[in-house]
Structures are given as C-alpha cells and as structure tokens.
Amino acid sequence: MTKNDYLKKVNEYECLDNDAKELLNDQIKAYYEAKECNIEKQTYNIGEKVKLKKGTLLHGTYKNIAGLKEIVKDGLISSWFIDGRLSKYPSSVGLWNLKKDYYLKDYIDYYSGGTILYSGLFEDGKATQKNQTSIIPYSEMNNIINIVSKINCHMWTMEQTKEARFMPSLVQDRIQIGIIFNGNNKYSSALLKGDILNPQNINDKEVKPFVNQNYYEKFIDHRNHKDDFFTDRESAILFGIPASLIEGVLVGRKYEKDVNSLSEIKKLIPDAYICNLDGKVIIGNK
C-alpha cells in the first residue's frame, strides 16, 4: 500500500473522530518522512560488545525470518492496516523503549528473568494493602529464596518478564529475531509523539478510539499507574515504524548456529549488524 492508500483508509474508520484522524494522519506522514531518512547508525566489528543507548527501540517477531522479511519490505505496521488481528491496541506497534544505556548482554540478562509481585506488605509488623514489584534478572534466579525472604509480605507471585516472551531470550527458543531500531534521531522522536502508552503525549480522552474498547478502562488505569508488569519500558506507536531505522538484529541460539539464516538476514539488511544473546556482534557492519 502507498501513503495515500493508508491516509484513505484512516478516513474510512467510522470509530475515529476528526481529531483522531488528524493524529493518525500525522503519524503516517511522520512514518513516510522517516522511511526516506538516511541517519548515522551504530557500527561494529565482529566480536565487539553491543552497547544500546537510552531511547533505543526493540521489537521481537514471532514469525522470525518470515516476519523480518515483512518488516524490511513494508515496515512494522499496526494490525489495523495489515491483518486486522484483534489485540489490546491494534492501532499501534509495540516496542521496548530503553530508559537508560545498557550493554546488550546486561539487558538480555535483565529481561530473561522474572517479574515479581509482593502483595500485602507488612510495615512495623502491621499488614498493609500496599504492593511492590521488581525484576529479578536471569543471573539472580538461583537466589530467589534469599531475595524474597528480604521482603515481608503476605504473598509473592512471579512470572516471566514480557520481554522474555516476545524477544529472543535465555529462557525460550520460539523467538529467534529481535530488531534493534535507532531511537535517537529526529524521525524516531516525531514517531514517538504518537506513543499511546505515554499519557503526556495523548490524553485519556484522545487515546480512547485507539484502544480495544473492552480493555479501555483497565488500560487507562494501568497507563497512569505503571509498574513492572504494565511497564514503563514499552512504547506503542500509532501506525508503525519504518525499516530505515533498523540498525541491528539480535538472534537467538538456533539462528546463531544457522549459517543460512544469518546469510539471509545479512542480505535483507546489509548495513545492519547481527548480534547474539551474549551481547556480541557475530556479523559486523563496518
């Protein structure tokens, strides 16, 4: 589809008022400006450690090579405009948005762990209604008993982090492709103005048509009270983000050992580096 096709489709959505259509049209225009951009990207030699800057954007695709091909060809586009899949916010594409600088190795260790909820904290020996959440990195999982014993609470529960489920990780092999987008440029900044998870960009009323209506009330509550479950590590950008902003590809253990898959990835994105779960470059782009 072309830019005009997408703009035409926006006008066909009866659920959108004029303000919402204008907002979505602005996102499409920003997308196409970014699509034509030529920005300076991080470059690496084989064996170097990857360092991700604050603001780096990442996305995992469950379709792996097939998903990467689609994204390189057409960009990462929200389901409203491609397949109509039902989701909590079909208007937008989900990305992990780094809140600080990380070595990739440390970031993978962090998100391959678990998210823990401590319910009913005790203070001065008295029960409260307060809860607390935190992330336990993969490298600390063997110390789980020591960690939870330091928190006085009625109950604790734990689950995988969201990143561990949707990005290549140390705990599953289903996802073999993670895409690293450059988020530190004017084009990414323009696209992030349409981040529906940021209430400072789009208020509670304006965001309503872009969210699954069965989920809207819970969404608003969670968006305004983020914790380690409904995280502040995410962005959901209206319409999409173009392949021109890709600077690297993270592969899981299966693809790391598959010469054909690595070759195919490099042919798809010649100017991108390819790195592994150890946070090191296995195919450079210098």
TAHU-V866509 format. One line per field, one symbol per residue. burial: # if it has 16 or more other C-alpha atoms within 10 Angstrom, else .. A space follows every 10 residues. Layout:
BEGIN
burial->???
END
This chain:
BEGIN
burial->.....##..# #....#...# #..####### ##.##..... ####....## ###.###### ##.##..##. #...###### #.......## ########.. .#.####### ########## ##........ ..#.####.. .......... .##..#...# ########## ...####### ####..##.# ########.. .#.#.##### ##...#..## ..#...###. ########## ########## ###.##.... ##..##..#. ########## #####.
END
